[in-house]
Amino acid sequence: MPSRDINEEIIEDLYSEALVLADDARAAFDLRFRDDVSHVGDLTRVALSIEGLRTTTRLMHILAWLLNQRAYRAGELSERQLERCGTLPVEREPDPDNLARLEPETRSLIEESERLHARVARLDRDWRRERQGDDMPVASLQDRIAQAFAPA
């Protein structure tokens, strides 16, 4: 989806979705408030902690990207600042062994956060690709000039 299709409504919808997921993740992975955590083994607790950290980090990256997009649209960030600081970090896949230890609802929450990350990553990638396309004629000309004046 080209950046011209990334409008405020899409950003706001994704932001709302990410906030709900972040709240759900907090509830799912907060071991202090889980009644069933005393019944599970140590490896399951470790799996909950690891995948909880991965999931919440993934969601915080998404939220940061969306907040940067909101700031850019509000005129609080320049396009250059957004290009430099607004990149969505690469996804870290969950560990299959850890996932096997988790309840289906928890796995579903992790998968939902992965799908949201993939959607936002596609928007980020397309936006950056379009920006690079804008600079291509200048970069091409700069390369030709550099080659023309390069020592033989």
Buried (B, 14 or more C-beta within 10 A) or exposed (E): EEBEEBEEEBBBEBBEBBBEBBEBBBEBBEEEEBEEEEEBEEEBBEBBEBBBEBBBEBBBBBBBBBBBBBBBBEEEBEEEEBBEEBBBBEBEEBEEEBBEBBEEEBBEBBEBBBEBBEBBBEBBEBBBEEEEEEEEEEEEEEEEEEEEEEEE
